[in-house]
Amino acid sequence: LTGEALEILRAAVFARAEWRCENPWCRRAKGLEQHHLVKRSAGGPDTLANLVALCGPCHAATEDGRLTVRASVLQGVARFDWTDHRPRQTGW
């Protein structure tokens, strides 16, 4: 996808997330980015089902391995897990 189609998809991802980070421990409304559940380098598509909205810090945490996000196909929702398994409070 390119140009206008990507912008429409981006808006749909953020609207589905109610314009907030989808990490339930965060829910920040600023600095949203798209995160591929299956990375594009691994063949993941640019589709609504493969994208979640994350704020910059949560997106960085997925890239460095502190936060895992995976899809639950049966429930149609994303699951979040901090790899150190410490309890988290909402927000940073």
Residue pairs with C-beta under 8 A, 6 or more apart in sequence:
1 9
1 46
6 46
9 46
9 47
9 48
9 51
10 34
12 48
13 34
13 48
13 51
13 52
13 53
14 32
14 53
16 48
16 53
17 32
17 52
17 53
19 29
19 32
19 53
20 27
20 28
20 29
20 32
20 53
21 27
21 28
21 29
21 32
21 53
21 54
21 55
21 58
22 52
22 53
22 54
22 69
22 78
22 80
23 54
23 55
23 58
23 67
23 69
23 80
24 80
24 90
25 80
25 82
25 88
25 89
25 90
25 91
26 55
26 57
26 58
26 90
26 91
26 92
27 90
27 91
28 55
28 57
28 58
28 91
28 92
30 55
31 55
31 56
32 53
32 54
32 55
33 53
33 54
33 55
33 56
33 59
34 51
34 52
34 53
34 54
35 51
35 52
35 53
35 54
35 59
35 62
35 69
36 44
36 46
36 50
36 51
37 44
37 50
37 51
37 52
37 69
37 70
37 71
37 78
38 44
38 45
38 50
40 46
44 50
49 71
50 71
52 69
52 78
54 62
54 69
57 92
58 67
61 67
61 82
62 68
62 69
65 83
66 82
66 83
66 84
67 80
67 81
67 82
67 83
68 80
68 81
68 82
68 83
69 78
69 79
69 80
70 78
70 79
70 81
71 77
71 78
71 79
72 78
72 79
82 88
